[in-house]
């Protein structure tokens, strides 16, 4: 019997490996012929080793010729003839859904991992494009053979308000986290207290706010490290220049480590996780991993972030773009090891109860099975 074909469309291979590879492997074990179309950079061998068919495919994350990219996607879908196509992130969702409808793909699953720069930026281009993208997005997602996965209640409410039927939406909380791999350190890491921000180095992730908070706390005489883990993302308009990251490194207790692969070991070197984001997150995977590692978390009271942190329970929620409030919240944790331990234990408990990767995979496979049923 011919297996149902599942095709993922993701812009970057590293993102697929980080966020969707366990789901793809689970789908293959569940009886799907699974492939991924993505830009192949450094993680192609890892995808192939997992027995997932790899289709090199360039879908620019920057502005390009939309007609050309939609046409290339139509050709891809007609060649592959998937039963289900699963688009991940906003641009693949927009272009891919249009192409899939024109190519008559039977079932379309869209994962909106937060509404990102376009819906959070105050820049002129984003403000101009936002209403048009919202209009096109809701029209495309309203087709009866489309199901859209959102990661937090705020995005769910926004799409319902824009005109989508709740029956066409599924709330699945992020990519989940492997709670057996991301585990708390056996002993607290050595002092000084280390505050760690794990993200792409984007202004919208609140990196600048953390640097202001670090300068303020350093001036108050607090002995703490502020570690940035991640690389810039030149394809994103909010990318922080390399020169700026190098300038911060070595001042006010700041260290820039760049991108790291062994994240469980990296997180076990931290005492506090921090993400003062105003990016338009879905459900930040870095916060899920920090919670699973039993870290107290300081983040913003913003969509996606507040799903991971309950204020004064497993961390603190601070207003967006408020480095003074951020510094005050961090100071409480830096000075109070008992509070860090208590909040860290609550983070681990929350990860186990709500954000297990196994649960996310099971929920997503049920979306696929809706079509097959």
ChimeraX attribute file (.defattr): number of C-alpha atoms within 10 A of each C-alpha:
attribute: neighborCount
match mode: 1-to-1
recipient: residues
	/A:1	3
	/A:2	7
	/A:3	11
	/A:4	16
	/A:5	17
	/A:6	25
	/A:7	26
	/A:8	24
	/A:9	25
	/A:10	24
	/A:11	22
	/A:12	20
	/A:13	25
	/A:14	20
	/A:15	14
	/A:16	23
	/A:17	16
	/A:18	13
	/A:19	18
	/A:20	19
	/A:21	20
	/A:22	19
	/A:23	21
	/A:24	27
	/A:25	17
	/A:26	16
	/A:27	19
	/A:28	20
	/A:29	11
	/A:30	10
	/A:31	13
	/A:32	20
	/A:33	20
	/A:34	24
	/A:35	23
	/A:36	25
	/A:37	23
	/A:38	22
	/A:39	22
	/A:40	18
	/A:41	11
	/A:42	10
	/A:43	16
	/A:44	19
	/A:45	12
	/A:46	14
	/A:47	21
	/A:48	12
	/A:49	9
	/A:50	13
	/A:51	15
	/A:52	18
	/A:53	16
	/A:54	20
	/A:55	17
	/A:56	14
	/A:57	19
	/A:58	16
	/A:59	22
	/A:60	16
	/A:61	14
	/A:62	11
	/A:63	7
	/A:64	10
	/A:65	9
	/A:66	12
	/A:67	11
	/A:68	10
	/A:69	18
	/A:70	21
	/A:71	17
	/A:72	17
	/A:73	26
	/A:74	23
	/A:75	15
	/A:76	18
	/A:77	22
	/A:78	16
	/A:79	10
	/A:80	14
	/A:81	19
	/A:82	24
	/A:83	21
	/A:84	24
	/A:85	27
	/A:86	23
	/A:87	26
	/A:88	23
	/A:89	18
	/A:90	20
	/A:91	17
	/A:92	26
	/A:93	25
	/A:94	19
	/A:95	21
	/A:96	27
	/A:97	27
	/A:98	21
	/A:99	24
	/A:100	25
	/A:101	18
	/A:102	15
	/A:103	18
	/A:104	16
	/A:105	20
	/A:106	15
	/A:107	21
	/A:108	28
	/A:109	23
	/A:110	26
	/A:111	24
	/A:112	23
	/A:113	23
	/A:114	24
	/A:115	17
	/A:116	17
	/A:117	18
	/A:118	19
	/A:119	18
	/A:120	17
	/A:121	18
	/A:122	10
	/A:123	10
	/A:124	9
	/A:125	10
	/A:126	15
	/A:127	14
	/A:128	11
	/A:129	12
	/A:130	15
	/A:131	12
	/A:132	10
	/A:133	16
	/A:134	15
	/A:135	12
	/A:136	12
	/A:137	20
	/A:138	18
	/A:139	14
	/A:140	18
	/A:141	25
	/A:142	16
	/A:143	14
	/A:144	10
	/A:145	15
	/A:146	20
	/A:147	23
	/A:148	25
	/A:149	22
	/A:150	25
	/A:151	24
	/A:152	24
	/A:153	16
	/A:154	16
	/A:155	22
	/A:156	19
	/A:157	13
	/A:158	12
	/A:159	20
	/A:160	16
	/A:161	12
	/A:162	14
	/A:163	13
	/A:164	21
	/A:165	13
	/A:166	14
	/A:167	10
	/A:168	16
	/A:169	20
	/A:170	19
	/A:171	17
	/A:172	21
	/A:173	25
	/A:174	26
	/A:175	28
	/A:176	25
	/A:177	26
	/A:178	18
	/A:179	20
	/A:180	11
	/A:181	13
	/A:182	21
	/A:183	20
	/A:184	21
	/A:185	17
	/A:186	7
	/A:187	7
	/A:188	14
	/A:189	14
	/A:190	10
	/A:191	12
	/A:192	14
	/A:193	21
	/A:194	21
	/A:195	26
	/A:196	26
	/A:197	29
	/A:198	28
	/A:199	23
	/A:200	20
	/A:201	28
	/A:202	22
	/A:203	18
	/A:204	25
	/A:205	24
	/A:206	24
	/A:207	23
	/A:208	17
	/A:209	23
	/A:210	29
	/A:211	20
	/A:212	17
	/A:213	24
	/A:214	26
	/A:215	17
	/A:216	17
	/A:217	20
	/A:218	17
	/A:219	11
	/A:220	9
	/A:221	8
	/A:222	17
	/A:223	16
	/A:224	20
	/A:225	22
	/A:226	27
	/A:227	22
	/A:228	25
	/A:229	20
	/A:230	18
	/A:231	21
	/A:232	19
	/A:233	14
	/A:234	15
	/A:235	11
	/A:236	14
	/A:237	14
	/A:238	17
	/A:239	17
	/A:240	20
	/A:241	15
	/A:242	12
	/A:243	8
	/A:244	9
	/A:245	19
	/A:246	12
	/A:247	11
	/A:248	14
	/A:249	16
	/A:250	12
	/A:251	15
	/A:252	21
	/A:253	21
	/A:254	24
	/A:255	18
	/A:256	20
	/A:257	14
	/A:258	16
	/A:259	16
	/A:260	12
	/A:261	9
	/A:262	8
	/A:263	17
	/A:264	17
	/A:265	16
	/A:266	13
	/A:267	28
	/A:268	21
	/A:269	18
	/A:270	26
	/A:271	27
	/A:272	26
	/A:273	28
	/A:274	29
	/A:275	23
	/A:276	27
	/A:277	27
	/A:278	24
	/A:279	24
	/A:280	23
	/A:281	26
	/A:282	26
	/A:283	24
	/A:284	25
	/A:285	22
	/A:286	18
	/A:287	29
	/A:288	30
	/A:289	27
	/A:290	32
	/A:291	34
	/A:292	30
	/A:293	27
	/A:294	31
	/A:295	31
	/A:296	31
	/A:297	34
	/A:298	28
	/A:299	28
	/A:300	26
	/A:301	20
	/A:302	19
	/A:303	23
	/A:304	28
	/A:305	27
	/A:306	17
	/A:307	20
	/A:308	25
	/A:309	26
	/A:310	18
	/A:311	16
	/A:312	14
	/A:313	16
	/A:314	27
	/A:315	29
	/A:316	23
	/A:317	22
	/A:318	22
	/A:319	16
	/A:320	19
	/A:321	18
	/A:322	16
	/A:323	21
	/A:324	17
	/A:325	16
	/A:326	26
	/A:327	21
	/A:328	15
	/A:329	20
	/A:330	24
	/A:331	16
	/A:332	13
	/A:333	23
	/A:334	20
	/A:335	14
	/A:336	10
	/A:337	14
	/A:338	10
	/A:339	18
	/A:340	22
	/A:341	18
	/A:342	16
	/A:343	26
	/A:344	27
	/A:345	20
	/A:346	22
	/A:347	29
	/A:348	24
	/A:349	16
	/A:350	20
	/A:351	24
	/A:352	17
	/A:353	10
	/A:354	16
	/A:355	25
	/A:356	21
	/A:357	23
	/A:358	16
	/A:359	17
	/A:360	19
	/A:361	20
	/A:362	13
	/A:363	15
	/A:364	19
	/A:365	16
	/A:366	13
	/A:367	15
	/A:368	21
	/A:369	9
	/A:370	10
	/A:371	15
	/A:372	11
	/A:373	6
